Amino acid sequence: MRCRTDNRMRGVKIATRFGQNLARCRTKAKLSQEELGFRASLHRTEIGMLERGIRLPRIDTLVKLAGGLGVPPEALLEGLDWTPGGTRTGHFRVRDDCAGGEQKQPLKRG
């Protein structure tokens, strides 16, 4: 039997990678969190929580962030993949491009 914390840890890894991508794109665009928040119609604290991996964005927030940064939405999803499971449970994969490895993260349905 799995603990609930196992499922939360999977989400944390996804949120952390998303946050790293967001921070990288924002820094590359030479924007502060406040400037990005203004451009994306989000509060600067939301930007900070997303970058720290405390929150995951909804799809509309993802599109706003990409538009505010002037990048395609997939730039914020770099290194995140979903592997379908067929008759078994599929899983997310967070690629660790620096180390050249990958981590599989099963995701329970329902």
VMD Tcl script that builds the backbone (N, CA, C; Angstrom):
set m [mol new atoms 330]
animate dup $m
set s [atomselect $m all]
$s set {name element resname resid chain x y z} {
  {N N MET 1 A 0.844 -1.185 0.000}
  {CA C MET 1 A 0.000 0.000 0.000}
  {C C MET 1 A 0.884 1.241 0.000}
  {N N ARG 2 A 0.551 2.222 -0.804}
  {CA C ARG 2 A 1.348 3.431 -0.909}
  {C C ARG 2 A 0.795 4.525 -0.013}
  {N N CYS 3 A 1.692 5.324 0.498}
  {CA C CYS 3 A 1.297 6.482 1.306}
  {C C CYS 3 A 0.867 7.616 0.385}
  {N N ARG 4 A 0.072 8.504 0.895}
  {CA C ARG 4 A -0.301 9.697 0.145}
  {C C ARG 4 A 0.917 10.559 -0.154}
  {N N THR 5 A 1.897 10.543 0.727}
  {CA C THR 5 A 3.082 11.378 0.511}
  {C C THR 5 A 3.840 10.948 -0.740}
  {N N ASP 6 A 3.757 9.652 -1.134}
  {CA C ASP 6 A 4.406 9.208 -2.359}
  {C C ASP 6 A 3.832 9.962 -3.560}
  {N N ASN 7 A 2.500 10.074 -3.624}
  {CA C ASN 7 A 1.865 10.790 -4.722}
  {C C ASN 7 A 2.218 12.266 -4.689}
  {N N ARG 8 A 2.295 12.829 -3.513}
  {CA C ARG 8 A 2.661 14.240 -3.399}
  {C C ARG 8 A 4.090 14.467 -3.857}
  {N N MET 9 A 4.984 13.536 -3.561}
  {CA C MET 9 A 6.383 13.690 -3.981}
  {C C MET 9 A 6.493 13.713 -5.496}
  {N N ARG 10 A 5.683 12.909 -6.189}
  {CA C ARG 10 A 5.700 12.930 -7.648}
  {C C ARG 10 A 5.303 14.310 -8.158}
  {N N GLY 11 A 4.248 14.873 -7.577}
  {CA C GLY 11 A 3.804 16.206 -7.955}
  {C C GLY 11 A 4.840 17.265 -7.656}
  {N N VAL 12 A 5.580 17.081 -6.571}
  {CA C VAL 12 A 6.625 18.031 -6.197}
  {C C VAL 12 A 7.714 18.051 -7.261}
  {N N LYS 13 A 8.096 16.887 -7.775}
  {CA C LYS 13 A 9.138 16.833 -8.800}
  {C C LYS 13 A 8.669 17.516 -10.079}
  {N N ILE 14 A 7.418 17.328 -10.445}
  {CA C ILE 14 A 6.859 17.980 -11.623}
  {C C ILE 14 A 6.827 19.490 -11.390}
  {N N ALA 15 A 6.351 19.908 -10.220}
  {CA C ALA 15 A 6.264 21.334 -9.895}
  {C C ALA 15 A 7.647 21.971 -9.844}
  {N N THR 16 A 8.621 21.247 -9.308}
  {CA C THR 16 A 9.988 21.771 -9.229}
  {C C THR 16 A 10.559 21.989 -10.613}
  {N N ARG 17 A 10.385 21.020 -11.508}
  {CA C ARG 17 A 10.908 21.164 -12.871}
  {C C ARG 17 A 10.216 22.320 -13.585}
  {N N PHE 18 A 8.893 22.417 -13.430}
  {CA C PHE 18 A 8.180 23.526 -14.054}
  {C C PHE 18 A 8.730 24.853 -13.528}
  {N N GLY 19 A 8.928 24.940 -12.220}
  {CA C GLY 19 A 9.448 26.160 -11.619}
  {C C GLY 19 A 10.828 26.523 -12.125}
  {N N GLN 20 A 11.673 25.524 -12.307}
  {CA C GLN 20 A 13.007 25.773 -12.855}
  {C C GLN 20 A 12.908 26.311 -14.279}
  {N N ASN 21 A 12.025 25.736 -15.065}
  {CA C ASN 21 A 11.824 26.204 -16.441}
  {C C ASN 21 A 11.308 27.639 -16.460}
  {N N LEU 22 A 10.356 27.938 -15.585}
  {CA C LEU 22 A 9.792 29.283 -15.513}
  {C C LEU 22 A 10.860 30.303 -15.123}
  {N N ALA 23 A 11.630 29.988 -14.086}
  {CA C ALA 23 A 12.682 30.901 -13.629}
  {C C ALA 23 A 13.727 31.117 -14.727}
  {N N ARG 24 A 14.097 30.045 -15.422}
  {CA C ARG 24 A 15.085 30.146 -16.497}
  {C C ARG 24 A 14.581 31.050 -17.612}
  {N N CYS 25 A 13.339 30.843 -18.038}
  {CA C CYS 25 A 12.770 31.656 -19.113}
  {C C CYS 25 A 12.615 33.110 -18.675}
  {N N ARG 26 A 12.211 33.332 -17.435}
  {CA C ARG 26 A 12.033 34.701 -16.934}
  {C C ARG 26 A 13.370 35.427 -16.867}
  {N N THR 27 A 14.394 34.733 -16.371}
  {CA C THR 27 A 15.726 35.325 -16.282}
  {C C THR 27 A 16.266 35.638 -17.671}
  {N N LYS 28 A 16.059 34.706 -18.591}
  {CA C LYS 28 A 16.512 34.915 -19.969}
  {C C LYS 28 A 15.822 36.121 -20.606}
  {N N ALA 29 A 14.548 36.335 -20.249}
  {CA C ALA 29 A 13.791 37.473 -20.769}
  {C C ALA 29 A 14.129 38.769 -20.014}
  {N N LYS 30 A 14.964 38.664 -18.984}
  {CA C LYS 30 A 15.387 39.809 -18.169}
  {C C LYS 30 A 14.191 40.524 -17.535}
  {N N LEU 31 A 13.289 39.704 -16.971}
  {CA C LEU 31 A 12.108 40.238 -16.298}
  {C C LEU 31 A 12.162 39.893 -14.815}
  {N N SER 32 A 11.683 40.790 -13.985}
  {CA C SER 32 A 11.517 40.477 -12.567}
  {C C SER 32 A 10.225 39.673 -12.419}
  {N N GLN 33 A 10.038 39.087 -11.244}
  {CA C GLN 33 A 8.782 38.378 -10.999}
  {C C GLN 33 A 7.606 39.348 -11.093}
  {N N GLU 34 A 7.803 40.555 -10.604}
  {CA C GLU 34 A 6.742 41.559 -10.648}
  {C C GLU 34 A 6.410 41.952 -12.094}
  {N N GLU 35 A 7.438 42.134 -12.916}
  {CA C GLU 35 A 7.208 42.487 -14.326}
  {C C GLU 35 A 6.478 41.366 -15.061}
  {N N LEU 36 A 6.901 40.119 -14.819}
  {CA C LEU 36 A 6.225 38.997 -15.462}
  {C C LEU 36 A 4.786 38.906 -14.984}
  {N N GLY 37 A 4.581 39.092 -13.692}
  {CA C GLY 37 A 3.227 39.068 -13.153}
  {C C GLY 37 A 2.335 40.091 -13.832}
  {N N PHE 38 A 2.847 41.287 -14.040}
  {CA C PHE 38 A 2.082 42.334 -14.715}
  {C C PHE 38 A 1.761 41.927 -16.145}
  {N N ARG 39 A 2.766 41.430 -16.854}
  {CA C ARG 39 A 2.571 41.050 -18.260}
  {C C ARG 39 A 1.624 39.867 -18.415}
  {N N ALA 40 A 1.601 38.968 -17.415}
  {CA C ALA 40 A 0.760 37.764 -17.488}
  {C C ALA 40 A -0.546 37.904 -16.702}
  {N N SER 41 A -0.796 39.103 -16.151}
  {CA C SER 41 A -1.993 39.348 -15.327}
  {C C SER 41 A -2.063 38.405 -14.126}
  {N N LEU 42 A -0.918 38.216 -13.470}
  {CA C LEU 42 A -0.822 37.387 -12.268}
  {C C LEU 42 A -0.115 38.197 -11.176}
  {N N HIS 43 A -0.340 37.849 -9.943}
  {CA C HIS 43 A 0.342 38.530 -8.843}
  {C C HIS 43 A 1.777 38.012 -8.749}
  {N N ARG 44 A 2.698 38.873 -8.362}
  {CA C ARG 44 A 4.109 38.486 -8.272}
  {C C ARG 44 A 4.327 37.323 -7.305}
  {N N THR 45 A 3.486 37.230 -6.255}
  {CA C THR 45 A 3.649 36.113 -5.317}
  {C C THR 45 A 3.299 34.786 -5.973}
  {N N GLU 46 A 2.364 34.811 -6.923}
  {CA C GLU 46 A 2.021 33.594 -7.681}
  {C C GLU 46 A 3.220 33.140 -8.505}
  {N N ILE 47 A 3.917 34.103 -9.121}
  {CA C ILE 47 A 5.113 33.780 -9.899}
  {C C ILE 47 A 6.147 33.120 -8.989}
  {N N GLY 48 A 6.364 33.690 -7.823}
  {CA C GLY 48 A 7.330 33.134 -6.872}
  {C C GLY 48 A 6.965 31.728 -6.424}
  {N N MET 49 A 5.689 31.498 -6.135}
  {CA C MET 49 A 5.261 30.155 -5.708}
  {C C MET 49 A 5.433 29.141 -6.836}
  {N N LEU 50 A 5.153 29.555 -8.058}
  {CA C LEU 50 A 5.346 28.659 -9.196}
  {C C LEU 50 A 6.828 28.342 -9.387}
  {N N GLU 51 A 7.682 29.346 -9.283}
  {CA C GLU 51 A 9.123 29.130 -9.465}
  {C C GLU 51 A 9.720 28.256 -8.366}
  {N N ARG 52 A 9.183 28.338 -7.172}
  {CA C ARG 52 A 9.698 27.518 -6.058}
  {C C ARG 52 A 9.091 26.117 -6.043}
  {N N GLY 53 A 8.158 25.848 -6.946}
  {CA C GLY 53 A 7.552 24.522 -7.009}
  {C C GLY 53 A 6.507 24.291 -5.947}
  {N N ILE 54 A 5.993 25.362 -5.370}
  {CA C ILE 54 A 4.950 25.241 -4.347}
  {C C ILE 54 A 3.592 25.005 -5.001}
  {N N ARG 55 A 3.420 25.540 -6.202}
  {CA C ARG 55 A 2.164 25.394 -6.923}
  {C C ARG 55 A 2.422 24.959 -8.348}
  {N N LEU 56 A 1.421 24.327 -8.929}
  {CA C LEU 56 A 1.413 23.999 -10.352}
  {C C LEU 56 A 0.360 24.867 -11.025}
  {N N PRO 57 A 0.638 25.354 -12.238}
  {CA C PRO 57 A -0.324 26.247 -12.884}
  {C C PRO 57 A -1.466 25.501 -13.557}
  {N N ARG 58 A -2.600 26.177 -13.654}
  {CA C ARG 58 A -3.680 25.699 -14.504}
  {C C ARG 58 A -3.268 25.976 -15.935}
  {N N ILE 59 A -3.975 25.400 -16.878}
  {CA C ILE 59 A -3.625 25.557 -18.287}
  {C C ILE 59 A -3.722 27.014 -18.725}
  {N N ASP 60 A -4.709 27.764 -18.239}
  {CA C ASP 60 A -4.818 29.169 -18.630}
  {C C ASP 60 A -3.651 29.986 -18.075}
  {N N THR 61 A -3.186 29.633 -16.885}
  {CA C THR 61 A -2.028 30.316 -16.299}
  {C C THR 61 A -0.769 29.997 -17.095}
  {N N LEU 62 A -0.624 28.761 -17.524}
  {CA C LEU 62 A 0.518 28.365 -18.353}
  {C C LEU 62 A 0.566 29.203 -19.635}
  {N N VAL 63 A -0.585 29.385 -20.267}
  {CA C VAL 63 A -0.658 30.158 -21.499}
  {C C VAL 63 A -0.347 31.632 -21.233}
  {N N LYS 64 A -0.851 32.175 -20.123}
  {CA C LYS 64 A -0.554 33.563 -19.753}
  {C C LYS 64 A 0.940 33.760 -19.521}
  {N N LEU 65 A 1.559 32.826 -18.800}
  {CA C LEU 65 A 2.994 32.928 -18.521}
  {C C LEU 65 A 3.809 32.890 -19.807}
  {N N ALA 66 A 3.474 31.950 -20.677}
  {CA C ALA 66 A 4.200 31.836 -21.944}
  {C C ALA 66 A 4.048 33.115 -22.757}
  {N N GLY 67 A 2.833 33.645 -22.817}
  {CA C GLY 67 A 2.598 34.885 -23.546}
  {C C GLY 67 A 3.369 36.050 -22.930}
  {N N GLY 68 A 3.375 36.135 -21.598}
  {CA C GLY 68 A 4.098 37.201 -20.915}
  {C C GLY 68 A 5.600 37.121 -21.121}
  {N N LEU 69 A 6.094 35.912 -21.295}
  {CA C LEU 69 A 7.530 35.703 -21.514}
  {C C LEU 69 A 7.907 35.771 -22.992}
  {N N GLY 70 A 6.910 35.660 -23.867}
  {CA C GLY 70 A 7.189 35.641 -25.300}
  {C C GLY 70 A 7.824 34.334 -25.751}
  {N N VAL 71 A 7.430 33.227 -25.090}
  {CA C VAL 71 A 7.942 31.906 -25.453}
  {C C VAL 71 A 6.759 30.984 -25.718}
  {N N PRO 72 A 6.971 29.915 -26.477}
  {CA C PRO 72 A 5.879 28.948 -26.657}
  {C C PRO 72 A 5.631 28.201 -25.333}
  {N N PRO 73 A 4.400 27.795 -25.053}
  {CA C PRO 73 A 4.110 27.095 -23.796}
  {C C PRO 73 A 5.004 25.888 -23.539}
  {N N GLU 74 A 5.428 25.208 -24.615}
  {CA C GLU 74 A 6.266 24.016 -24.415}
  {C C GLU 74 A 7.618 24.343 -23.793}
  {N N ALA 75 A 8.066 25.590 -23.883}
  {CA C ALA 75 A 9.328 25.972 -23.243}
  {C C ALA 75 A 9.225 25.843 -21.726}
  {N N LEU 76 A 8.030 26.032 -21.189}
  {CA C LEU 76 A 7.822 25.911 -19.747}
  {C C LEU 76 A 7.632 24.457 -19.311}
  {N N LEU 77 A 7.426 23.577 -20.283}
  {CA C LEU 77 A 7.218 22.154 -19.987}
  {C C LEU 77 A 8.432 21.301 -20.352}
  {N N GLU 78 A 9.530 21.940 -20.688}
  {CA C GLU 78 A 10.735 21.224 -21.085}
  {C C GLU 78 A 11.167 20.228 -20.002}
  {N N GLY 79 A 11.465 19.023 -20.438}
  {CA C GLY 79 A 11.919 17.991 -19.505}
  {C C GLY 79 A 10.808 17.226 -18.829}
  {N N LEU 80 A 9.556 17.515 -19.155}
  {CA C LEU 80 A 8.412 16.808 -18.576}
  {C C LEU 80 A 7.742 15.996 -19.665}
  {N N ASP 81 A 7.598 14.717 -19.441}
  {CA C ASP 81 A 6.990 13.815 -20.421}
  {C C ASP 81 A 5.964 12.927 -19.732}
  {N N TRP 82 A 5.022 12.440 -20.506}
  {CA C TRP 82 A 4.047 11.461 -20.039}
  {C C TRP 82 A 4.194 10.216 -20.884}
  {N N THR 83 A 4.331 9.080 -20.234}
  {CA C THR 83 A 4.403 7.805 -20.927}
  {C C THR 83 A 3.092 7.071 -20.673}
  {N N PRO 84 A 2.314 6.799 -21.731}
  {CA C PRO 84 A 1.049 6.102 -21.528}
  {C C PRO 84 A 1.290 4.684 -21.030}
  {N N GLY 85 A 0.342 4.200 -20.262}
  {CA C GLY 85 A 0.521 2.894 -19.658}
  {C C GLY 85 A -0.229 1.769 -20.326}
  {N N GLY 86 A -0.998 2.029 -21.367}
  {CA C GLY 86 A -1.780 0.960 -21.979}
  {C C GLY 86 A -2.782 0.418 -20.974}
  {N N THR 87 A -2.653 -0.851 -20.621}
  {CA C THR 87 A -3.549 -1.440 -19.627}
  {C C THR 87 A -3.028 -1.230 -18.219}
  {N N ARG 88 A -1.825 -0.683 -18.099}
  {CA C ARG 88 A -1.246 -0.366 -16.792}
  {C C ARG 88 A -1.266 1.145 -16.611}
  {N N THR 89 A -0.973 1.555 -15.407}
  {CA C THR 89 A -0.940 2.985 -15.104}
  {C C THR 89 A 0.218 3.645 -15.819}
  {N N GLY 90 A -0.063 4.773 -16.484}
  {CA C GLY 90 A 0.993 5.543 -17.129}
  {C C GLY 90 A 1.813 6.281 -16.089}
  {N N HIS 91 A 2.833 6.989 -16.538}
  {CA C HIS 91 A 3.666 7.722 -15.591}
  {C C HIS 91 A 4.291 8.954 -16.235}
  {N N PHE 92 A 4.554 9.950 -15.377}
  {CA C PHE 92 A 5.300 11.115 -15.796}
  {C C PHE 92 A 6.771 10.760 -15.775}
  {N N ARG 93 A 7.541 11.458 -16.586}
  {CA C ARG 93 A 8.987 11.308 -16.564}
  {C C ARG 93 A 9.576 12.703 -16.510}
  {N N VAL 94 A 10.406 12.932 -15.502}
  {CA C VAL 94 A 11.108 14.200 -15.377}
  {C C VAL 94 A 12.542 13.932 -15.788}
  {N N ARG 95 A 12.925 14.503 -16.925}
  {CA C ARG 95 A 14.281 14.287 -17.420}
  {C C ARG 95 A 15.252 15.172 -16.674}
  {N N ASP 96 A 16.348 14.583 -16.265}
  {CA C ASP 96 A 17.419 15.340 -15.632}
  {C C ASP 96 A 18.495 15.537 -16.682}
  {N N ASP 97 A 18.356 16.595 -17.479}
  {CA C ASP 97 A 19.253 16.829 -18.604}
  {C C ASP 97 A 20.702 16.998 -18.173}
  {N N CYS 98 A 20.934 17.528 -16.985}
  {CA C CYS 98 A 22.302 17.736 -16.507}
  {C C CYS 98 A 23.006 16.414 -16.239}
  {N N ALA 99 A 22.283 15.460 -15.652}
  {CA C ALA 99 A 22.895 14.183 -15.284}
  {C C ALA 99 A 22.703 13.128 -16.366}
  {N N GLY 100 A 21.848 13.419 -17.353}
  {CA C GLY 100 A 21.628 12.483 -18.444}
  {C C GLY 100 A 20.736 11.320 -18.077}
  {N N GLY 101 A 20.124 11.332 -16.896}
  {CA C GLY 101 A 19.255 10.235 -16.477}
  {C C GLY 101 A 17.811 10.649 -16.548}
  {N N GLU 102 A 16.939 9.754 -16.136}
  {CA C GLU 102 A 15.527 10.073 -16.093}
  {C C GLU 102 A 14.924 9.374 -14.897}
  {N N GLN 103 A 13.825 9.930 -14.395}
  {CA C GLN 103 A 13.136 9.357 -13.264}
  {C C GLN 103 A 11.706 9.093 -13.691}
  {N N LYS 104 A 11.227 7.876 -13.460}
  {CA C LYS 104 A 9.837 7.543 -13.777}
  {C C LYS 104 A 8.992 7.787 -12.558}
  {N N GLN 105 A 7.802 8.353 -12.797}
  {CA C GLN 105 A 6.905 8.678 -11.713}
  {C C GLN 105 A 5.513 8.138 -12.041}
  {N N PRO 106 A 5.165 6.924 -11.564}
  {CA C PRO 106 A 3.833 6.393 -11.842}
  {C C PRO 106 A 2.757 7.324 -11.301}
  {N N LEU 107 A 1.651 7.423 -11.991}
  {CA C LEU 107 A 0.557 8.261 -11.564}
  {C C LEU 107 A -0.691 7.395 -11.471}
  {N N LYS 108 A -1.273 7.324 -10.271}
  {CA C LYS 108 A -2.472 6.520 -10.075}
  {C C LYS 108 A -3.669 7.211 -10.690}
  {N N ARG 109 A -4.527 6.432 -11.307}
  {CA C ARG 109 A -5.760 6.983 -11.870}
  {C C ARG 109 A -6.818 7.064 -10.789}
  {N N GLY 110 A -7.677 8.090 -10.952}
  {CA C GLY 110 A -8.860 8.234 -10.100}
  {C C GLY 110 A -8.479 8.482 -8.743}
}
mol reanalyze $m
mol bondsrecalc $m
mol representation Tube
mol addrep $m
